[in-house]
Amino acid sequence: MNAQPTRITGQKDPIMTLLREITTQEGRRARSLFFVEGDELVLRAYDFGGPVHSLILTERFVTSAGAQQIVERAAALGTPVFTTTSGLLDKILQAKPTPECLAIVERKLAKLSDVFSKEKALVVMLERGENADNLGMLLRSADAVGVSGVILTADTVDPFSRRAVRGSRGAVFAVQICIVKDATHAIEEARTSGLRIVATSARANTLYTTTDFTKPTLVIVGNEHTGISDSVWECSDQVVRIPMMGRVNSLNVAVAASVILYEAVRQRSAL
């Protein structure tokens, strides 16, 4: 199939029906699809092996210089391309800003064995994360560090939601993501695979800088308000804290994960 654009004129068009469906978490799971918006993220979907199911471009954008590279990538891979008005997209998405271009992309998840089997694995798990923007930033940090994978408990916000994807700046394609029902199951499998379990908590006594991260490690960060659960604390080999001298005594979960992960990188680089 080539990339010759097909014009969409109504909300009942099948591609618009599909797009509306995947604006919900249930729809994304049922269809195994999600969408990314903006030319930068659309190109990153292609660069990092999305794979892209279809493209939707506004009639204004498709004639612009910025659209040429995207349309060429679509043509090379046989991605169907659709055009429509900004007004119609606005009615479907019902959220600002209305994108000039978006891609519907296949939703891919990794298995725990995929990330734990990596040599000298460094994996981060988020338990019960509530904020999509924080999750997007965590994925960016995880990609920057070069983690083996990111594990999310099933009660964490959807990493394929619009805000999480935008916040990730494309890291959602570059990082292997696992979703698990039970954090303790993931911990047990990590330990069986030879990983050390290091959780983080503001209530811990041990400073993170005194911990050895040179071995294969699973780093766990918890809920933005309540931290890690008691069951995760009990299952961990060590629980560490990041010193905080301010009055608020709280770090963004993405920042906290970044601090720990870069300490692991520092230690491993020194070997």
Secondary structure, DSSP 8 states (H G I E B T S, - for coil): -----EE--STTSHHHHHHHHTTSHHHHHHHTEEEEESHHHHHHHHHTT--EEEEEEETTGGGSHHHHHHHHHHHHHT--EEEE-HHHHHHHH-SSS--SEEEEEE-----HHHHHTSTT-EEEEESS---HHHHHHHHHHHHHHT-SEEEEETTS--TTSHHHHHHHTTHHHHS-EEEES-HHHHHHHHHHTT-EEEEE-TT-SEEGGGS--SSSEEEEE-BTTTBS-HHHHHH-SEEEE----SSS----HHHHHHHHHHHHHHHHHT-
